[in-house]
Amino acid sequence: MEVKFSTRSAEQLKTPPASMSGVVFGTVFSDHMFCMEWEEGKGWHNAEIKPYGPLMLEPSSMVLHYAQMSFEGLKAYQTDSGEHVLFRPRENFKRMNRTSLRMCLPELDVEEVLTALKQLLRLDSGWVPNEAGTSLYIRPTILATEEAIGLKVSSKYLFYIILSPVGPYYSQGFNPVKIMVSDKYVRAVPGGVGFAKTGGNYAASNLAEKEAKELGYTQVLWLDAVERRYIEEVGAMNIFFVINDEIVTPQLTGSILPGITRMSVLELGKYWGLKVKEGRIAIDEVLNGLKDGTVSEVFGAGTAAVISPVGTLSYKGEDYQVSDVETGPVAMRFYEHLTGIQYGKEADPFDWVESI
Ligand SMILES: *Cc1c(COP(=O)(O)O)cnc(C)c1O
């Protein structure tokens, strides 16, 4: 793939924030972006790295009406030795292709798009922040751009990658969050698009998240849509429980997003010789386990926060405390070790980290 470069002139370059403290997640963007287009009969073409800026889209563009799109989220890190690295980036583009199949979007060539991402990251390398816990968040996106409001599969697409420097997720340290179990709304149904990273899933979750926030909870824990009993995941994180010294996470049923952090926790736990399991986890069993102490930890796993301990679970108006609202040792160990691999402080036995 031939990538055209039209870069900003020296005077047009912006200055990255001097410090990431006080910068709201995902609100600052680097100087450049990668774009390419797809058309029936032509495939992907017009690959270009150009200044970050507004897209030209007609109001009739199909994505704006029928939400035919997919996106990804991964991060570039500056290691202690000053090198810039990615964490399992191929997994993100492979997942994007799985989302694309479900959403009738064209697939990407994983190696080609990873090469283009690295070219973009080398050009904007000054935007990888270097304070402890910071990173450069990477957002690849595919949009249906055919100008037609008749309901069908688009014949034209735009793929782009934008970069956003982000601070540590926990500005005040590693604080257990309060989560509300939704018994009123569902996120995804069997046979639907729950496993896909596509915009509609998040639009459909907003109301539940808003109502939970109004009651003082930071996120929603979703239950399965059929029985409203089996645990699925949290807003943008997968969920883990430590039950009788076993680390358990809901199995992938098609309505859960297959997180790369989730997969990494499972692989790392097995590598350490811990008992890890994917299975069906009923909310009533968890709540009973919190009462009798057999459930000792609950934590979320996702790219943004890596590991997020849960301190309180609310279900049908009642609050249940988890491990005295303290971060548990299992969550702490995964957090330290995963971030240790990402920042080059720990050995990387699986070759998860990739040089830029
Ligand atoms: C992105 C996402 C996750 C976490 O996936 P990672 O690959 O670990 O970042 C979990 N659940 C949902 C709904 C998500 O959108």
The ligand as an SDF file (V2000), in Angstrom:
LIG
                    3D

 15 15  0  0  0  0  0  0  0  0999 V2000
  -13.6260   -1.9640   24.0740 C   0  0  0  0  0  0  0  0  0  0  0  0
  -14.5430   -2.6500   24.9920 C   0  0  0  0  0  0  0  0  0  0  0  0
  -14.1090   -3.5560   25.9720 C   0  0  0  0  0  0  0  0  0  0  0  0
  -12.6600   -3.7760   26.2930 C   0  0  0  0  0  0  0  0  0  0  0  0
  -11.8990   -4.2460   25.2290 O   0  0  0  0  0  0  0  0  0  0  0  0
  -10.3240   -4.0440   25.2530 P   0  0  0  0  0  0  0  0  0  0  0  0
   -9.8890   -4.6660   23.9660 O   0  0  0  0  0  0  0  0  0  0  0  0
   -9.8020   -4.7610   26.4260 O   0  0  0  0  0  0  0  0  0  0  0  0
  -10.0780   -2.5850   25.3260 O   0  0  0  0  0  0  0  0  0  0  0  0
  -15.0560   -4.2310   26.7150 C   0  0  0  0  0  0  0  0  0  0  0  0
  -16.3700   -4.0080   26.5390 N   0  0  0  0  0  0  0  0  0  0  0  0
  -16.8320   -3.1260   25.6300 C   0  0  0  0  0  0  0  0  0  0  0  0
  -18.2920   -2.9480   25.4780 C   0  0  0  0  0  0  0  0  0  0  0  0
  -15.9340   -2.4200   24.8380 C   0  0  0  0  0  0  0  0  0  0  0  0
  -16.3860   -1.5320   23.9550 O   0  0  0  0  0  0  0  0  0  0  0  0
  1  2  1  0
  2  3  1  0
  2 14  2  0
  3  4  1  0
  3 10  2  0
  4  5  1  0
  5  6  1  0
  6  7  2  0
  6  8  1  0
  6  9  1  0
 10 11  1  0
 11 12  2  0
 12 13  1  0
 12 14  1  0
 14 15  1  0
M  END
$$$$
